[in-house]
Amino acid sequence: MSSLKKFDYRIKDNRKRNIFLCGIVLVVVTIVGIKLYQSKAQFTSTTNEMNLASGNVRLTCTNKVKPNYNQELTEFVNDLYKSGECPELVDDETEDNNIRYIGATPDNYVLFNDELWRIIGVMNNIDDGTGKKESRIKLIRNESLGDFFWDYKQKGVGSSVDERGSNDWSDSQLMMMLNPVEIVEDGWKVANKDYHIDGDGYVLDNNQVKIYKGVGSYYNHTSGYKPALTTLENFPLNEVNFSDNGLKDESKKYIGNAKWHLGGAIRSEHTTATAATYYTKERGTKVYSNEVTRPSEWTGFIGVIYASDSGFATSGGTTTDRKTCLEKGLYEWSDSNYKDCYKNNWLYDLQISEWSQWLINPRADTNFEVAFMYHTGYIHFDGDVNVILRQVRPSLFLKSDVKITSGNGSKQNPFKLTL
């Protein structure tokens, strides 16, 4: 065969090979395209992570929606929800129709106080303490401040009626640590007792009993005192230093006063209470009332989250969907059949073993127990306020006119705010 013919055959063979390779590429591209489309469709229902041929590809609403900067943050989050392009945001279907971030890893990070915080959602009908109600963004600090008691007041001190402290947030030592001195100075009266601060910084009741020292150490980013044992005779001072992780003066401008609900549930109700049930109980008037008169509301700046906040943050999963999770009592989420409920819930920090976090919900049929969120998935009331140290993650309401200036809500590029 001549050299020319051999060359001609090589050209034909190369053409066949190229056509064959192009066909393979076309098939692969088509398959990947179908999988991407399927993953997008599945993402809009129960999950935000898909295992594709090329690895784990995470699709989020921030990939699809361009932020409208210089917009009020409440409206920005509402617009993300209303656009229908952000399945990380849902209506909680309560009477207030709050919009909440859900799922294991929503892009709800915000830079606040030069730290990472998270947006719980847009809470509607929030009273600023004067009767004026607005839609407000609720935040929670991404990291815990550390382990603290809730309260350690002894019998006859403040609202305590026995030796185990008090689960009344409105005069708890934890509340005093987080909030400014104005909380006491503005005519504070709890459990039929008036309170004031003396020249040495002690909180005294109208019997001149020492309750706490150093109100507002977190709020004023100073050194202060942890919740500590108080009796009529002594007051050991266990110092805590918030000079590095307390609230900076600039950050305080963004925080609005708010009325926090302090309604409780009794133990028999708690064991089957769903997120919606807790939401109703929190806004009720059932509080411990033996021997003392306690409020069912408190107006202030810094609190901790509700049991309902933790419940409504679930997206559910492939085995147990969100609807089923929300129909189940939060105490029962630790059942292995319901692990999807807390594992797909960003408010549960599963990286910390033997970890629990204080909630604001008091048990209404006892003086000394408060609800807590445990890392294995459940909400429980077996929380003596002066016995067990638990994690504290401050929560607050931003002022309604806070605006977003940049960011997409991811951990690497959190929302930036301005007034």
VEXKEMI-918598 format. One record per residue (C-alpha): x, y, z negated; residue in three letters. Coordinates in steps of 0.5 Angstrom, whole numbers, plus 500, padded with zeros to 3 digits. Each point is the difference from the previous one (the first is absolute). Layout:
XYZALA
...
END
This chain:
500500500MET
503507502SER
502505495SER
494505502LEU
495494499LYS
502499493LYS
500507498PHE
493500503ASP
498494495TYR
503504494ARG
496506502ILE
493496500LYS
502496494ASP
501506496ASN
494503502ARG
496494498LYS
504500493ARG
498508499ASN
493499502ILE
500494495PHE
503504494LEU
495506502CYS
494496499GLY
503497493ILE
501508498VAL
493501502LEU
497495496VAL
504502494VAL
498507500VAL
492498501THR
501495494ILE
503505496VAL
495506502GLY
494495498ILE
503499494LYS
501507498LEU
493501502TYR
497495496GLN
505502494SER
497507501LYS
493497500ALA
501496493GLN
504506497PHE
493504500THR
497495496SER
504497494THR
507500501THR
506505502ASN
505495502GLU
501496506MET
505494501ASN
502501507LEU
505497505ALA
504505499SER
500500492GLY
495504495ASN
497506503VAL
497505496ARG
494504503LEU
498506495THR
495506501CYS
506504500THR
502497507ASN
494502503LYS
497507497VAL
504506500LYS
500504494PRO
497507500ASN
505504496TYR
498506496ASN
493497499GLN
497499493GLU
502493497LEU
493498498THR
498501507GLU
506497503PHE
499493497VAL
492501501ASN
502501508ASP
504494500LEU
495496497TYR
494503505LYS
504499506SER
500493499GLY
507499502GLU
502498493CYS
498494497PRO
504501493GLU
495505498LEU
493498498VAL
493503497ASP
500497493ASP
492500501GLU
499503493THR
495505499GLU
506505501ASP
502497507ASN
508501498ASN
505498505ILE
505496498ARG
507497503TYR
499492499ILE
505494502GLY
507498498ALA
504505503THR
496506503PRO
504506502ASP
497505494ASN
507502498TYR
500508498VAL
506504498LEU
498503493PHE
505502495ASN
506498504ASP
497493499GLU
496495504LEU
493500497TRP
494496504ARG
493503502ILE
495496497ILE
495504504GLY
495505501VAL
496500494MET
493504500ASN
496504495ASN
506501496ILE
498505494ASP
506505499ASP
497501493GLY
496506501THR
494497504GLY
503501507LYS
501494504LYS
504498506GLU
503495504SER
507499497ARG
506495502ILE
502496494LYS
508498499LEU
503495496ILE
508500499ARG
503494504ASN
505498495GLU
498499492SER
503505495LEU
502494496GLY
496496494ASP
496503495PHE
495499495PHE
493503501TRP
499503493ASP
503498493TYR
496504495LYS
498497494GLN
493500496LYS
497507499GLY
505503505VAL
496503505GLY
495496503SER
503493497SER
496496495VAL
505495499ASP
507498500GLU
500498508ARG
500507503GLY
495503504SER
497499507ASN
498507501ASP
503503506TRP
498507498SER
505500493ASP
505494502SER
507501499GLN
501498507LEU
496506503MET
503505495MET
507497503MET
498501508LEU
496507499ASN
501507498PRO
500504494VAL
493503502GLU
497494499ILE
500501493VAL
500507500GLU
494501503ASP
495498495GLY
501493499TRP
495496496LYS
500493500VAL
496495495ALA
497506496ASN
507502499LYS
504507502ASP
507499503TYR
506506500HIS
507500501ILE
504502494ASP
507504501GLY
504494500ASP
496497506GLY
496495496TYR
493499502VAL
496500493LEU
493499499ASP
495504495ASN
503496495ASN
507502501GLN
502493502VAL
505499505LYS
498497507ILE
506501505TYR
505504501LYS
503503507GLY
493501504VAL
502500507GLY
507497501SER
498497507TYR
496506502TYR
506505498ASN
505495502HIS
504501493THR
502495495SER
494498495GLY
497494497TYR
497493501LYS
494498497PRO
502498493ALA
497498494LEU
497505496THR
497499493THR
499505494LEU
507499498GLU
504500506ASN
501501507PHE
507497503PRO
502504506LEU
502495506ASN
502505505GLU
499500508VAL
504504505ASN
496503506PHE
505505502SER
501496506ASP
494497502ASN
494504497GLY
496505504LEU
504506503LYS
497507500ASP
499501507GLU
496493500SER
495503495LYS
497505504LYS
498494505TYR
496497494ILE
493501498GLY
496499494ASN
495495500ALA
494496496LYS
502493499TRP
495495498HIS
501496494LEU
494495500GLY
502493498GLY
497493500ALA
499495495ILE
504493500ARG
494496503SER
500505506GLU
507501501HIS
501492502THR
495501506THR
501507502ALA
501501507THR
504507503ALA
493503501ALA
497498493THR
506503497TYR
499506504TYR
493501497THR
503498493LYS
505505500GLU
495506502ARG
495497494GLY
500503493THR
501493496LYS
506501495VAL
502498494TYR
496504495SER
501496493ASN
502505495GLU
502505505VAL
497505505THR
504499507ARG
499503507PRO
499497506SER
503505504GLU
507504500TRP
503505503THR
507501502GLY
506499505PHE
503493499ILE
497494499GLY
501492502VAL
496497505ILE
493496499TYR
498493501ALA
496502506SER
506503503ASP
504493500SER
494496503GLY
498505505PHE
507500503ALA
500493503THR
499498507SER
499492499GLY
504495504GLY
499495505THR
497495495THR
496505495THR
498506504ASP
498507497ARG
493499499LYS
501494496THR
505503496CYS
496506498LEU
494495498GLU
505496495LYS
501503493GLY
507503500LEU
502496494TYR
499493504GLU
505503506TRP
505496496SER
496493503ASP
505497505SER
494500505ASN
500508499TYR
507502501LYS
499503507ASP
496505495CYS
506503497TYR
506498504LYS
497504506ASN
499506495ASN
506506500TRP
498501492LEU
503494498TYR
507500499ASP
502493501LEU
508501500GLN
500501492ILE
499493496SER
496500494GLU
498507502TRP
493504498SER
498507500GLN
495504496TRP
493502503LEU
496505497ILE
494496499ASN
498499492PRO
497494497ARG
493503498ALA
499495494ASP
506501497THR
505505497ASN
507498503PHE
499496507GLU
502503506VAL
499497507ALA
507498504PHE
502498507MET
504493500TYR
505498505HIS
497494501THR
494503503GLY
494501494TYR
498506496ILE
499498493HIS
498504493PHE
504496495ASP
505506500GLY
501502493ASP
502507500VAL
506500495ASN
502493501VAL
503499507ILE
504505504LEU
497501507ARG
502503507GLN
498507501VAL
499503507ARG
497507499PRO
494502505SER
497507501LEU
496504505PHE
503505505LEU
496507501LYS
495500505SER
504505505ASP
507496500VAL
502499507LYS
504495504ILE
506503504THR
504494503SER
501492499GLY
496494502ASN
499497493GLY
505494501SER
505499494LYS
506503505GLN
496506502ASN
495502495PRO
495505500PHE
502507498LYS
496505497LEU
499507499THR
495505497LEU
END
